[in-house]
Amino acid sequence: MTTDQPHIVVDGVSIPLLGFGTWQLEPEDATRMVAEALRIGYRHIDTAWIYKNEAAVGQGIRDSGVPRDEIFLTTKIWVEHFDRDGLLRQAKESADSLGTTPDLLLLHWPKRKPSFEETLGALNEARDQGLTRNIGLSNFPSKEFRQAQALSSAKLLTNQVEHHPYLAVDELKRTAADLGSSITAWSPLAQGKIADDATIGEIGETHGKSAGQVTLRWLIQQDIIAIPRTTKVSRARESFDIFDFALTAEEMARIDALNRNERLGDWLDADFQWDQAG
């Protein structure tokens, strides 16, 4: 792994805190941007079966020229594949599409049926069969996060959820700490909304950094994994340039105070409830 960027170690697995996301990237863009991101220095790539770009992401990894063992690669099992046979089929399909075994395989959203027992059992089976190196979750509230870990023989390395300055996840962070896991932030830049934030902009001026750079720095200084996504090489380069400065405790607190419980992407089933704020 590249040594000039911070990692978090979860259950002995080292995960780069800054990753590159591929949600909503068309295959051509995914191949191009994954290759460029890896050339810039990113060593963590995130995709999902439902993004319909796994094969393109795999091609981008190969095109980059970066050795596979230097890259941490995440993908996700879609909710329609949560039965045992469906999950194992998709895990194999994803690995085949990527052209490599993912380092981390996540359950994309919680589902009541099939049972957590069946789905977590199958996810562990996928790991045991070598279809992924590690397993985890995405978009699980704290209650279900705890239930899932209780049913999993392997450590769930992360819970990937929406998190940015306008949406705090304090309870989820506490849950992850209790379970020896981690939090990964999707939409870490609030889908661009932070660009016009006066507080973040003012902090950025102090450091000669953009609002996006300040926000990503705020996340990784908390050991939160962040996976920004862009179609622009210049923006990917900018987002990676966050390792040469640090925010003060006061600056971190000012960004914390921007929380307004604003959720930009909510596809949680009615069977579940997000953690209450606070």
N, C-alpha and C positions, 0 to 999 in steps of 0.2 A: 504493500500500500504506500501511496505517497505520504511522506512524513511531514510535509509543511502545512498540513491542515488537521484540525482536531477530529478525533474519533470519540465515540462512546463505546465502552465495552459492556456487553450484556451477556451474561452466562458464558463468558470467555470468548464471545464473538465480537470482533472489532468492526464497528459500523461508522463510516464517514458521516459527520454531522451535516454536511452540506451535500445534497444530492441534486440530480436533474430529473424533473418530472416530465411525463409525456402524455398526460391527459389531453384529449382533443387534438393531438397532433396527427395529421394525415400521414399515411405511411411514408411518402416521399420526404416530408418534413422531419418525421421521426428518425429516419435513417441519417439524414443530413445533420440534424441537430445533436443526435447522440454521438456521432463521430466527432463533431466539432467540440461538444462539451468535454469529451474525454481528452481531446487534444489540448484543450484549455487547462485541464487539470482535474476536472471532476472525476471521482472514482466511485460514485454511487448513482445508479440509474434505476428509475421506478417506472413500471408499466403495469398493465392489467389485461386479462383476456378480453374484457368488455371494451377496451380501447381500440381493439381491432388493429393493433400495430406491433404485436409481439415479434412477428417475423422481421418487420422493418427495424425494430430496435436491435434484434440480433445481428442484422446486417450492418447496422451502424457500429456496433461493438467490433465486428470483424474489420470494417473499413478503417476504424480508428488507428489500428496498429498497436493499441495498448494491450499488453498481455492479459488474458482472461483472469489470471489469479490476482491481478491488481484491482479488479472491479467487483463491487458489491452490487448484485442485481436482484431486484424485487419484482414479483408479479403477484397477481391476485386471482383467487377462485371466485367466479361469478355465482350469484345467489341461486340461479336455476340449477346449479351443479352441486348442491350441498348434500345430496344423498351419497352413500358410500361409493357406489359404482360410478356415478356421474362425476364425483370429485376426483377419483383416481383417473378416470378417462381424461378430464380436463387438465389435471396436473401433468399427465404424459403429453397431451397435445401442446400445452404451453412450453414444456421443455423442448419438444421437437420443433416448435415454431421458433423459439429463441435460438435453437441450435446449441444450447448449453443448459446445464442444470442451474436453476436459479439459486441464489444464496438464501432467499427468503420468500416464502409463499404465504399469502395472507387470505383470510376470509373477508370478502369485500364489504358486506353489511350483515348484521345479525339477522337470522330468520328463526322463527319459532318452530317451523316444520320444514324439513325433518328435525328431529330432536337434536339439541346440542350434543348429546352423547354420541349419536351417529356421526354427526359432522366432525366433531373434534377427534373422534376415533379414526375417521377416514383421513383427516389431515395428518395425524400422527403416522398413519399407515403410509401415506405418500412420502413422508420423511424417511420412514424405515425402509421403503422400497428404493430410496435414492433418487426420487423425483424432485426433491428439494433438499437443501442442506439444513434449513431451519424453517420454523413456522411462526405465524403471528396473526394479528387481527387488524381490521380496519373498521372504523365507525362504530365501535362497541361502547355503549355507556358503561360507567364504572361497575354497576351491578352485574351486567353480562360479562364484562371483562374478568371479574373475579370468578364467575361461574365457569367461564371457558377455561381459565387456568386450572381450576380445581378438577376439571375433566380431562386435562391434557397431561400426559406423562412427560412430554418435552416442554421446555420453557417457551412461552410465547414472547418472542423477542421485542415486539413493539405493538402499539395500537396506533394506527394511522388515522388521524382525525382532522377536521377543519380547525385551524388555530392561527390567529393573527392578532394584531393589537386591539382589534375591535371585538374579539371573541376569546375570552379567558377560558381556560380548561383546568382550573385549579384542582378540582376534585379528581379529574382523570390523572393529573400529575401525581397527586398523592397516592392514588391507586397503583399507578405504574411503579412508584417507589416502593410501596408495600410489597408488590409482587416481584420485585427485582427485574422489572421490564423497562420500557422506554416509551416515549411519545414521539410520533412523527407528524409534522404539521403539513397538511395539504392546503392549498391556497394561502401560503404564508404571507403573501403581499396583499391579501384581501382583494384579489383579482384587480389589482392596480389602484384601489381606492387610497392606499397609503401615500401615493405620489403627491397628493394635494394636502396632506396633513401638516398643519402649521407647526405643531410640536415636533414631529419627526423631522420636518424640514429644518427647523432651527437647530436641532441636535446635529443633523447632518452638516450644516454649515460650520459648526465647531470643529468637526473632524475632516472637512473637505470630502464628504461622502454624500451619496444620494439617499433619498428616503428609503429606497429598496435595500441599499446596503446596510443602512442603520437597522432596519427591521429584521433582516436576516441575521445580523450580528446579535441583536436582542434575543433572538431565538437560540442560536447556538451557544451563547453565553449561559443559557439555562440548561444546557445539554438536551435541548429539543432538536431533533433531526428536522431539517427543512428541505423541501423538494420543489423549488420554484420551477416554473415551466415557461418557455418562450420559443418563438420561431426566429428570433433575431440573435445572430452570433454576438453582436455588440452587447446586447443585454445579458446574454449568458456570461460573457467575459466580465461585465460589470458586477454581476451577482457573485462571481467567484472571488472578486477582489475585496474580501472582507477579513482577511487574516492579518492585516498590518495595523489594526487599531482595536481599541477596547472601549466599551461604554462604562461610564462611572456608575456607581450604585444609585446616585441621584437621577442620572439619565435613564437607567433601567426602570426606576420607580415612576418616572414621568410617562414612559411608554405603557407600563402596567396600568396606569390610571386612565388610559384611553378606552379601556374596555366598556362596551355598551351592549354586550350580549347579542351582537348582530351576526346572525348565521346566514351565509350566502348560498349554501347548498345543503338542503335537508331532504334526504330520501329515506329517513328512518321509518321503518314500519310502525304502524299504530300500536303494535304489541309492546313497544319499548318506549322509554322516556329518557331524554337527555338529562344529565346531572343538573341539579339546581345550581344557580350561580352562587358563588361565595365559597 
